[in-house]
């Protein structure tokens, strides 16, 4: 069964640090792409980046310059790196394996 799971439920960081958020994924037939979203309290989730297992990615428009996504095919991990971290980065981050179903986190 296809799945994607955060490697750590909570990540703490200080301002100006490098922060890496990771998810492990698995798929049965073929993987289309992986996606990252950010969700601030009292707002809609915001698309950040789509990344393929090949490493190609498509960023949001406008792009988020401090965010970088990468994938490690060997251990099936997708990472979102924030450099440097800022107070405004405090939010819930979601990784998704496409295809997704609207309304599911």
Secondary structure in CASP SS format (residue, H / E / C, confidence):
PFRMAT SS
TARGET T0000
AUTHOR 0000-0000-0000
METHOD secondary structure of the structure
MODEL  1
X C 1.00
X C 1.00
X E 1.00
X E 1.00
X E 1.00
X E 1.00
X C 1.00
X C 1.00
X C 1.00
X C 1.00
X C 1.00
X C 1.00
X C 1.00
X C 1.00
X C 1.00
X C 1.00
X C 1.00
X C 1.00
X E 1.00
X E 1.00
X E 1.00
X E 1.00
X E 1.00
X E 1.00
X E 1.00
X E 1.00
X C 1.00
X C 1.00
X C 1.00
X C 1.00
X C 1.00
X C 1.00
X E 1.00
X E 1.00
X E 1.00
X E 1.00
X E 1.00
X E 1.00
X E 1.00
X C 1.00
X C 1.00
X C 1.00
X C 1.00
X C 1.00
X C 1.00
X E 1.00
X E 1.00
X E 1.00
X E 1.00
X E 1.00
X E 1.00
X C 1.00
X C 1.00
X C 1.00
X C 1.00
X C 1.00
X E 1.00
X E 1.00
X E 1.00
X C 1.00
X C 1.00
X C 1.00
X C 1.00
X C 1.00
X C 1.00
X C 1.00
X E 1.00
X E 1.00
X E 1.00
X E 1.00
X E 1.00
X E 1.00
X C 1.00
X C 1.00
X C 1.00
X C 1.00
X E 1.00
X E 1.00
X E 1.00
X E 1.00
X E 1.00
X E 1.00
X C 1.00
X C 1.00
X C 1.00
X C 1.00
X H 1.00
X H 1.00
X H 1.00
X C 1.00
X C 1.00
X E 1.00
X E 1.00
X E 1.00
X E 1.00
X E 1.00
X E 1.00
X E 1.00
X C 1.00
X C 1.00
X C 1.00
X C 1.00
X C 1.00
X C 1.00
X C 1.00
END
